[in-house]
Amino acid sequence: PTLCAIDEKYAEIGVQKAKGEVKDLRALCDGFRSYLAEKEHLYYDPCTVHMFVCGLRAGSLLLLEGLSGTGKSSLPRAFARYVGGKSRYFAVQATWRDRTDLLGYFNDFSKTYAETDFLSALYEAGYDRDGLWFFVLDEMNVSRVEYYFADFLSALEYPPEERKLRIMNLPLGFLPPTMLEDGCVRIPSNCFFVGTANQDDSTYTISDKVYDRAISIDFERRALPFAAEGGEPVSLGSEELRSLFSAAEARAENALTAEELAAFTRVTDFLYTELGVAFGNRVFNQIQTIVPCYVACGGTKEEALDFMLARKAIKKLEGRYEDRTHDGLLRLKELLAEQYGSGTFARSEALIARLLGKLG
């Protein structure tokens, strides 16, 4: 019934399109950061804002994790307000076990579909094709992500036109909602899923399967307040956002050169041979996508590589306590200094220092 009501709603109002008021990715990031400080009284360092925006290009799943109260769930909701998009907030429950907790289920006895707010929002986003939709899954790891979100993890790997999830087999003679294609709901390309995760004893460890697919951002500390002005909301649609990303990628100077890629490959080869941590094709594709956009946002290639190295590889060494890990981390730190100079990969070096402190 809710999906049919959405059909009727959009039959009356039609599909709206954003005006388009953003010049480039740097203007988007700078304006958003100023908006956060001036209007929302939220403060984030430039790297966090850059990576959040670039994460929207690299994939549809972002993972924001760290200490409670550092603004994880506020960031995507504030971005939706800034660009004129929509955000929907869902508190993950410890009892969630499979996709029915997100998408509902068809009751064979009552012959009715138990709908969820998540399903309704996902369906409506298919009508609002130019709007940016953010699905915030708060406390994502109080249940096992790879259980209740498994179908989404798989579907988001497909091309946008093939991202569909079957929610029911249509009974004979049943007239389904307009956009329910053969019992399947589409995951529109204007939808982004943002999970927040605290790190304490009440949560589950997030698996490598999820980390490899998501762009994860750590919130280790609250950024210091700063003065800002001119942070007025803008109108930005999904089509325009894609064009901003395309313009950034079209600039050859933003991409990694063959020499820069070779230098980073030496680091990733060391991680594999000495520490057993592999960079798969998926992660390399994410890097090749993120770096040009990150530079266009106002950052540097080294910052982007540092971010990905720390989150995609070095983080996987947490919980390993062999002598091999200790010695390998020391040599990795030396290799980073040799390739890029001491202090250039600040995030990776800080994470290495923390892991070495645990190893003793």
N, C-alpha and C positions, 0 to 999 in steps of 0.2 A: 504493500500500500504506500509506503513512504517513497519508493522509487517512482511509482506511478504519479504521485503528487509532484515530484520533481519534474517529470515529463510535462505536466500541465503548467507548472510555473514557467518553464523556459519556452513553452509554446506561446506564452503571452508576452514575455519580455524580450525574447530573442537572445542572441549571443553578443555580449559587450566586448569592446576592444580597447586596450589601453592607448593613451594618447602618444606616449613616447617622449620622454623629457630628459634622457640621460645621454651625455655625449660619448663617454667611453667608460671602461672598467675602473679607471683611476678616479674619475668623477663619482662613480657609483660608490666605491669604497670610502673615499674621503667624505662624501656627503652623508653616508650611512653612519660613519663613526661620529661625525659632528651631531647628527640627529640623536644618536644614542646618548651622547653626553649632555646635550642641551635640553632635549625634550623628555628623555626617559631617565636621565640621571644614572646611566649605566656606562661603565668605562671598560674598554677592551684595548689591548695593544694592537698596533696595525697588523702584525703578523696573523693574529687570530681572525681579524676581519677579512684579510686577503684570502686566507685559506678557506674560510667559510664560503666566500663567494666562488672561489675556484672549485671548491668541492661540488658545487651545483653543476659544473661542467663535466667533472670527472665521473660522476655517477649520481644516482637518485637516492643513495643512502649515506647519511652523515652520522657519525657517532661522536657525541660530545661527552667526555668523561673527566672526572676529577673530583675535587672536594665539593661538598655541599655548600650552596650559597655563593658560588662564583659566577653565576649568571648563565648557566648552561641552557636551561629551558627558556630563559628570557630572550636569548639571541635570535632564534628563528622566528619567534612571535613578533619581536620588534622589527625584524627585517620585513615580515609580511605587512606590518603597518606602514613601514617606510615606503614600500614600492606599490602599495595599494592592492596587495594580494590577500589571501585568506589563510589563516592558520587554525588548525583543529587540534585540541589537546586531549590526549588519552593517557590515563594513569594505568600503567601495566600492573596486573595483579599477579600475586604469587601462584594462583591457581591456574593460570593460563597454560595450556598444554598443546593446543594445535590451532589451526587457522580459524576454526569456528568461533574462537573467542574474539577474532577481529571481524570476520565476515558473516557470522551467524550460520544458521543451518535450516534445512527444510525438515519440518516435523511430519513424518509419514502418517502419524495417527490423526493429527488435527488437520492435515493438509494445508498448513500455513507455514510461512517462512518467518523464522525468528530473526528479525532484522537487528542490525547494530548501527550505532551512530557512525562508526568507522566506514561501514559499507555505504551508508547514505552519502557521506562526504565524498568518498571515492567515486561514486556514481555521478554526483553533481559536478565534480571536477571535469568529467567528460564533456559536459555541456559548456562549461566556462573555460574553453580551450585556450584562451589568451591570458587568463588569469594565472597567477602563480599560487599554488596550493602547498602548504606545509603541514605535514602530519607529524605532530610531536608526540613521540612515545616516551613518556616520562618514567624514569626508573626502569629502563628497558631490561636490565639484567636482574630484576627481582624474580623473574622466571627465566627459563632457558630460551634465549633468542632463537637458537637454531631449531627449536621445536615449533613455537607458535608462528614464527616468521619465516619458516623454511620455504614455503611456496613463493613468497615474495623474493627471497634471496635468489631463487632459481629464475623466476620470471624477469627480474631486473637485469639479468645477463643477456636477454634476448633483444633484438632490435625493437624500437618503440612500437612498431605496428604489430608485433607478435606478443606483446605483454598482456596476456589474458589469464584469468583464473576462473576455473569452473566452480560455480557455487551450487548448482543443482542440475538435475536432469529434468527437462521440461515435460510435465505430464501431457498426455495426448489431449489436444483441443485447448490447451492452456494458452491464454493470451498474455505474453510476458511484457514487462516494461520495455519501452522502445529501444533502449540502448543495452539491453541484456542480450548479447549475441549468442544464440544457441545455448543459453544457460550460463554463459561466461560474462564476467565483468572485466572490462578493460582497465589497465593501469595507464592512465594518460601520461604523456610525456611532460606535462606541466605540473606533475606531482613530485614532491620531494619528501622523503621520510627521514626524520631527524630523531635519533634516539639519544636520550641522556642516560648516563650511567654513573652511579656513585661507586666508590671503592671501599667497601666495608664488609663486615662479617655476615651481613644480611643478604648479600647478593651472590650471584653465580659468576664464575670466571667466564668471560666472553671468549669464544673459541676462535682459532685462527681462521676458520672458514668465514666468520663474520668480519674479522679485521681485514682480511684480504679483499673483501668486496666493498667495504665501507671506506670513506675518508674520515679518519678519526682525528679529533683535535683534543688536546689535553688542556684542562683548566687547573693549573697547579696553584695559582694565586690570583687574588683580585688585583686588577690593574689600578694604578693611582689615578685619582680624579685630575682632570685638566679642563681648562677653559675652552669653549668652542662656541661658534656662532654660524648661522647660515644653514643649519641642518633642517631644512624644510622637506616634508615628504614629497615624493615624486610619483609619477605614474609610469610603471614599467610592466610590460606584458612578457609572456614567455617567448613570443616571436622576437621581440626586440632584444631580450636577454641573449637568445641564441645568436643574434647578429652581432652583439658586442663580443661574444666569445669568438665568433668566426673572424672578426676584424683583428682581434689580438693574435690569433693563430696565423693569420695571413702575413704578419710582419716577420720576415725571416730573422731579424736580429733578436727576436724574443725566444726563438727556439734554441735548443742545445746544439752546439756545433759538434762535429765528429770528434774533435779533441776533448771537449767537455764530457761527451758521452763515454769516451774511452777512459778518461780519468775516473769517472764514477763507476764504470764497470770494473775497474781494478779493485775498488772498494767492495763491491758486491761479490766479486769472485773470491776475495779474501774471506768474507763472511761465510760463504758456502764451504770452502775448502777447510778453513780453520775452526769454524764454529757451527757448521751444519745448518745455517740459516739461508734459505734460497729465496731469490727474487724471481717470481714467476712472470710469465708473459703479461698476465693481468696487471700486475703492479707496475711493470715497465711501461705498459700502455697508459696507465694512470699518470705516471711521471711525465711522459711525452705530452700528455694533454694538459697537465696542470702548469708546467713550467712557463709556457708562453703566456698563459692567462695571468699567472702570478706576477710576472714581469710587467704586464700591462696594468696590473692593479697598483703598481708602485713599488714592488719588492724586487729582489734580486734572484738570479738563478740559484745561487748558493743557498739562500734562505729556503727556497722551495725544496731543493735536494736534501738539505739538512732536515727539514720537517719530515719528508717522506722516509728518509733513512732511519730516523729515530722511531717513528710510529710504525713503520712497516717491517723493520728488521730488528733493531737493537732491543725493542720492547719485548720481542719474543724470547729474549734471554733471561727474563725475570723468572726466578724460581729454579734456575740451574746453578748448582753449587759445586761443580767439578773443578779440579785444578785447571783443566783445559780451558774452561770459561774465563777464569781469572787471567791467565796468561794471554788468551786471545783478545780480551778486552784491552789489555795494556798495549798489545801490538796494533790493534785497531786504532787506538788513540794516536799512536805514533804515525800510522799510515795517513790518517786524516790531516795531521799537522804537515806531513810531507807533501801531500797532494794539494792542500788548500791553504795551509798556514794555520798556526795555532789560533783558536778563537773564532775562526770562520764558521765552523759547524758547531755553534754554541749549544744548541739543543742536544745534539748527539753527545757532545763532550760532557754536558751536565748529566745526562742519563747514564753514560759510562761511569762517571764518578760515583753516582748513586749506587749503581750495581756493584762496583768495586768495594764500596763501603759496606754493603751487605755481605760480600764474600769474605771481607776481612783481610 
